[in-house]
Each structure stands twice: as C-alpha cells, then as structure tokens.
Amino acid sequence: MTGRDGWLVYACRTDFTADVLAILERLGEPVAALVDNLPGPDAVPGAIRPADLDDDLRARPAVIPLITPGHRHVVVAEARDQGITQFPPLVDPTAIAPSSTTIGEGAVVNAGVVVGGSVTIGRFTHVNRSASIGHHSLLHDLVTLGPGCVLAGRVEVHPGAFVGAGAVIAPKVVVGANAVVGAGAVVLRDVPPGSVVVGNPSTVLRQDGTGYGGVVVPT
C-alpha cells in the first residue's frame, strides 16, 4: 500500500518522527496528519488529537514512530482502538532487501539497512539506520534494532527485545524476549529473556525483566 492520499504518523511526539518523515519524503509519500496522542502543554505544532480523527483519516496508512518496543505495543493497541486498521510496512528506498525478505505489518526499515537472504522482519519491528541483518535471521514482532548493529546469519531476536547501536551478534545466537543488548556489545552466546547484556564479550549486567524503557511486550 502507498499513501497517495497521505499517511498518518501516530504518536508523533517522539524524536524518531523526524526519521519517519525523512523516509516518507524519500519515498515521495505525503503526510495526511501528525497525530499527537499525549496530553499536556507540549503538543506538536500542527498535529491533531486522536479525537479529531474522522473516517477518512482512519482509513489512511499509518506508522507508529516509537523506538521502545513496549511503548510501541501499547500505542498499536491504542491506534486500533481509534479505528485505524492500515499499517503497511514502511521501507526506506535506500534499504537493500532481496525478494526472499518477509516484512510484517507496521514494520519500519530505515535508511541504509542491508538485509540478507531469507530474513523475516516481524510485525511492528523497527530496524534503524545502517543495520545489517544476516541471512536466515528471524526478528519476531515488536523488536528494535539500533543504528549500525550487525546480526550475523541465523540470529533470532524474540518479541520486545532491543539491540543497541553498533552491537554485533554472532551467528545462531538467540536474543530472548524483552532483553536489551547494550550499544557496542559483542554477543557470542544466547541472551536470556528479560536480561541486559553489555560489553565485549557481552556479560549479563542484570536480569530484572523490565525491558527497554521499563515497559515489556507481553509474550
């Protein structure tokens, strides 16, 4: 689906909105409306509120520009409750992905991403700038990959996990649900669910199950 009549950018009071708008600009796709779903005095200039949505706007393709997997999970449910149903994947034209790539509903693939053969990118997963995903890797729903991270072949990342900028994950490693891989970490073995791993080689810093940003994705 393209947004010939314009996209909704839902939950726009986030810095990642700038990147999403840049992707839409490079695709030549218009923006129908920015939707600010948060209360308070810091409303985004020119944005509308969820209460302002009409049937025409609800029918537009929508993207949710939230980096934190747990927050993204909550806002996806909120947007659906508002009657928004169309969440096509948003893929930057500079990304490289073969025809064997599967990209799920609501996923965002940012500029300069390189995807190997037979990769699956799950629903509402965000792959940030210049990340590299090796062949036969599986990103489950609601995963976030940070800028410049590298996943070797057959890596599996479970729902709610966050891989920080510049992290490197060795072949066949499994990253558990709601785990956090710190920026620049070199991960040579499986990452337990709900843990935080850092360093080179990575070690478990803590295992409190709170997820990135203190919000988890139900599994």
N, C-alpha and C positions, 0 to 999 in steps of 0.2 A: 504493500500500500504506500502511495505517496500522499503528501498533504497538499494537494493542489489548491485546496481552499484554506490551508493553514493548519499548523499543529498547535495543540495545547501543550504548554510547558507547565506542568502541575507541580506545586510545591517549589516555587521559583525563588524563595528567599534563602538561597544557598549559593556559595561561590561557584559550584560546579555548573550552575546555569550558564555561566559565560562560555564554558566549553561546549555545552549542548547547543547554544545559539550559534557558535562557530561551526559546528558540524552541519547544522541546518543551512547556514549561509553557504558553505562549500557545496552542499547538495543542490543549492538553488531552491530550497523549500521555504515558503513563507511561514510566519508565526501568526496564528489567529488570535491567541491570547496568552499572556502570562497569568497564572492563577496562584495567588498568594493565599495559602491555606492557614497561615499563622495569625493569631490575634496580636494586638499591640500596636504601638505607635510607629514601628519601623517598617511599615508596609512598603513594598516595592513600588516606585512611581510608575503609574500607568497600568499596574496589574489590577485584575478583577479578583473578587472573592468567590469562593465556591457557590455562595447563594446567588451570584449573578449569572451562573451558567444557565443557558437555555438549551432546548433540544438540539438546535443546530450545532452549538459548540460541543455538546456532549457526544455528538456523532463524529467529531474530528479525531484524527490520530493523536495520541497523547504520549508524552515522555515524562518520566519522573527523574529529575537530576539530583538524586541523593546518593552520596558516596557510602554512607553507613548502611550495611545490609539490613540490620534490624529496623532502622527508621524507614528504609525503603519498603520493607514488608508491611509496616503499619500504614504507610501512605498509599500503597497499592490498594489495600482494602478500603481505605477512605475514599479514594477516587472511584472505585467500583460502586461504593455506596452512593456516590453522587451521580451515578448513571453513566459514567464513562466506561466504554467497553473495548475501544480500539487501541491496542498498544503494540503496534508493529515494531520490529527491531529497527534501531537507528544505527547505521553503519557509515562511518566516515569514508568518503571516496578515496582517501589515501591509504586505507587499510588494505592489506593483501590477504585474501582468503580464497582457497580453492573451492570448487563446486561441491566437494565432499564435506564441507563445513555445514553443521546444523546450528542455526542461531534461533533461540527461543523468543517468545513473546516478550516485549518490553526490554530486551537487552540493548545495551549501548556499547558500541565498539568505536573507540576514539581514534584520533589521527595517528598514522604511522604504525599501527598494530600489524604484526605478521603472524599468520595462523598456519600451522602445518596441516598435513592431510588428515582427514577423518577425525576432526575435532568436533566436540559438541559443547556449545555455549548455552547454558540453561536460561530459563525464564528470568527476566529482570536481573540478569547478571551484568555488571559493568566492567569493561576491560579498558583501562586507561591508556594514555598516550604511550606509544612505542613499546608496549608489552609484546613479548614473543611467546607463543604457545606451541609447544612441540606436538608432533603427530600423535594421533590416538589419545589425546588428553581429553578429560571429561570434567567440565565445570558444571556443577549442579546449579540449581536455581539460587538466585539471590547471593551470588558470590561477588566480591570486588577484587580486581587485580589493580595494583597501583602502577604508576608510570614506570616504564623501563624494567619491569620484573621479567624474569625468564623462567619459563616452565619447560623442562626437557620432555622427552617423549613419555607417553602413558602416565602422566601425572593425573591424579584425581583429587578434585577440591570439592568438599561437601558443602551443603547449604549454610549460608551465613558466614562463611569464612572470609577473612580479609588478608590479602597478601600485600605487604607494604612495598613502597617504591624501591626498585633496584634489587629486590630479593631474587635469589636463584634457588630453584627447586630441582633436585636431581631426578633422573628417570625413575618411574614407577613409584614415586613417593605418594602417599595418601595424606591429605590435609583434612583433619576432622571437622565436623560441623561446628560453626561459631568459634573456630580457632583464629588466632591472629599471628601472622608471620611478620616480624618486625622489619622495618626498612633495612635493606642491605644484608639481611640474613642469608646464610648459605645452608640450605636444608638438605641433609643427606639421609634422613630416616623419617618415618611416618610421624605426623604431628597429632597428638591426642586431641579429641574433641574438647572444645572449651578452654584450651590452653593458649598461652602466649609464649612464642619461641623467638629468641633473638640470638645474634652473634654468628661467628664463623669458626668452626661449625656450630650450628644452632643448638641451643640448650633451652630447656623449659624454664622460663622465668617464673611463671605461676600457672595454676590450673584452677581458676575460680569459676569458670563457666559463664562469665559476664558478657562475653562477646565484645566486638569492637564498638566503642562508644557506650558501653554498658547496656546495650539492647540486643537481645538474641532473636534469632529466627527459629520459630518452633519446628521441631523435627520429629 
